[in-house]
Amino acid sequence: MKNKFKKKFSVKILCGFFILLPKFVIAQSNSEYNLAAEINKKTLFVTMDKMGNIYTCDGISIDKYDENGNLLFSYSALSTGRISFIDTYNPLKIMVFSKDFMRLLFLDHKLAAQQEAYILSNLTIFPTCVCMSYDNGFWVYDENAKQLFRYDAQQNLTNKSQNITLFAEKELHPSFIKECESGYVLLNDRENGILIFDRFGTYLKTIPVFTDYFYVMNQQILYIENDMLKSIHLQNLQQLTIALPENGIKQVCIENKKMIVLTKNNTVKIYNIRL
């Protein structure tokens, strides 16, 4: 008899086939969740890196845990401004963005500052969203220009998009940007959906997913809708719906057969995905 922390996946195939996820397949009949650990520190935002490490942020500090929930390193931003977003695109160069102070800071794998912070106002832009890019560059969404700008590691402008209002049906209020390993740049907007660009800033399409948060795993966008985990493929838009281990989950990350969830109580749970 299974305990309360185990629940079989209930999988509804929307397109008549299974979607392969990295290193495991979400199957219909023989998968289940197993609660492995809990992180009881209050958290506003959780993410993972490709090595399976877990990062929690409460707005003023970042904690890094291994995949089993053991605390590894911590960073405090008490003197550098409230943390708006962290990006673990490169596990050896963690990006920390403070919107209030318009600054970027980069941390090493031990969450120690690597260099002086970038003051984005020096670039004559008004940043509301920032993310890491390839070769240690970064993308910025400029609220005034309504454009994406990409800078290299020396803060030189390398690419930019057109005015994004050309592709939006409603007023733009992006919540975050994310560059994928495949080279796509995703701009999330609750009202307009997920706008997809290539690495040069060329607009490609809009995915009709309306959410405050999503997680990218390989070519899959993972997000929560009506207490269910949804997956949509970046290229072919094929979809999958999967039951979650509990209701009220705010965020989900999946790497290396681990599901990390931010609960309605703002704590983090780590589930093994058993095949």
N, C-alpha and C positions, 0 to 999 in steps of 0.2 A: 504494500500500500504506500503510495507516495505521500511525502509530507507536504506541508503547506507552501514550502519554498520551491516545489517542483511542479511544473505545469507543461503538459505536452503542447507543442506548437499546433495551432489550428491554422492551416495554410489554405488560403483561397487563391487559386491560380487564375489570374485575370486574363491572361493571354493564352492559356492552354498548354503551358510548359513551365518547367522549373528554371529559375535564374541561378546561375552559378555565382557564388560569392567566393572571395579569395580564401583558399585553404580549406573550405568546407562547402557543402551543399545544404541549403535549407530544404529538407525533404518533408514529405507530407505525413509520414506515419511513425517515424522512429527517432525523432529528436525531442529533447526536453531541456528545460532550464534547471540548473542546480545552483542555489545561492552559495557562493564561495566566501565572500567577505563583505563587510560594510565599513564605510568611512563616515563617521558620525559628525564630522566637522561641517558646519553650515557652509553651503556652496551655492554660488550664483551661476557658475559656468563650469562645465567639465569637458575635457577632450582627451585624445590619446595620440601617441605617435605610432609610426609603423613598426616599432620594436615592441609595442604592447604596453609601454609605460603610460600611466594615468596622470593627468594634470587637473587639479581643482583650483578654482579661483573664487575668492569671496569679495573681490573688488579692491582689496588692499594688500593681499598676499597671494602667492602661488605655492602650492605644495605638489611635489612630484612623488608618485608612488610606483612601485613595481606592479606587475599584473596581478599579484596576489593581495594588493592593498597595504604593503609594507612601506612606510614613509622613507623616502630616500633623501630628498633635499627640500629646502624651503627658501622662498624669497619674499621680502617685504618691500612694498612700495610706499610706505608711509611718508617718505620725504620726496617722492617723485610724482605724486598725483595718482588719482584713482585709476585703476586698471579698467579699460573698456573692453579689451579683446586680447587674447593670446593666440598665437599661431605656431603649431608644432610641425609645419611642413618639413623643416630640417631639424631633426632631433638634437643636432649639435649646435644649433643657432635658433633659439626660441625667441620669437618676436613678441614684444609687449607694447601695446598701444594705449596711450592715455589721450582720450579725446579732449578732456578739459584743458590739458597743457599742450596739446598738439605735438606730442613727442613720441618717438619710437626708441625703445631700448632693446638690446639684444643680449640674451643670456646664453651661457654655455650649458652643457649637459648636466652640470651641477647647480644650475640656476645662479651662477655668478655673472655679474655684468662683464661683457666682453670689451666694451669700448664706450666712449661718450655717447650720450643719447643724440638722436637726430631731432632737431627742432624743425618741424615741418612748416611752420610759418615762414621760415627762411627761404622756402621754395615758392613763396607767394601763392600758396594754395590754401583752401579751407577744407581740411580733411574731416570726413565723418566716418569713413570706413577705410581700413588698411589691411593688407595681407601680404604674406611672403610670396616671392616669386623665384623662378629658377636662377641659378648663379648668384644667390644672395641678394637679388633685387627685391623690389616691393612694389605693390600696386596701391594707389590711393584713389578713392572716390572724392572728387571735389564738389562740395555742395553748391558753390556759386556757379561754377562752369558747367555743372551737370555732366561731367566727363570722368572717365578713368584715365589715370596717368601712371605709367610705369617708369620707375627709376632704377638704375643699377646700384651696386654697392657703394659707388662713389657719389651717389645722389645726382647723377646725370640723367636727364629725361631721355628715354629710349623709345617709348611708344605711347600712343594715346588713342582713345576712342572718339567717335563723333559725339555730339550732344545726345545723351541717352533719352531725352524726352521724345526724340524722333521714334523710338521703339516702344514707348510706354503708353498705355491707354489711360492711366490715371496719374495723379501727382506722385512724384517719386519721393520715397522715404526709405532708402536702403538701410538694412540692419547690419549686413556684413558682406565681405567679399571672400572668396576662396579660390585659389589656383590649385588645380588638380595635377597629379603627376603626368596625366595624359596631355597636359598643356592647355586645357580649357580654363577659362576664368569665369567664375559664377558670381553674379551679383544678386543677392537676395532682397526682394521687396515684397512685403506682406500683401500689398494691393495688386501688384502687377505680375507677380510670379518670380521665377528664377531666370534671369537674363543671362544667356550664354555668349561668351566672346572667345576668340582665339587668343593666342599669346601675343599677338600684335595689336590687340584692341579692336579687332573687327567683329561687329555684331553678327551672330549666327542665327539665333532663335531664342524664343522664350518658352520655358517649360511651365505649364499651368499648374504649378504647385504653390499653394498659398500658406505659408508657415513662417513662424518667427525664427526657427532653427532647423538646420539639417546637418547631416554628417555625410562626408563622401568617403566611400570605401571602394577603391578601384574605380570602376565605371558606374557604380551605384550611388544614387542619392537616397539616403535614409532619413525619414521624417515621421512624425507622429500625427495621426489624425483619428479623432474619436476613439482614443485609447487603443489604437492599433498601430503597429509598425508598418509603414509603407516603404516600398522600394521602387524606384523608377530608374531605368537605364538611361545614361546620359545621351547615348547615340540613337538607339532605336525606340526609346520611350516605353519599352515593355515593363509591365508592372507586376508587383506581388504584394499581398497583404498577409501579415503574420501577427498572431496573437502575442501579447506581451505578458510577462509574469505577474504584473499587478496593474491596477488602474492608477491614473494620476501621474504617470511618468512624464517628465518635461523634456528630457534630452536622452538620446541613445547614441552610443558609440560601439562599434564592433571591430575588433582586430584579433587575430590569432585564437579563434574559438572562445573569445571572451566578449561578453556583452556588459558594458558599463552604462548604468542608468542614473539619472538625476531624478530623485523622487519628488513627490508633491511637498514633502517636508524639507526639501533642499538638502538632503543627505544623499550620499552616493552608495550604490550597491553594485557588487561585482558578481556576475553570473557566469558559470561555465555553460557552454552549449554542448550538450552531450549528443552524440550521434548513435 
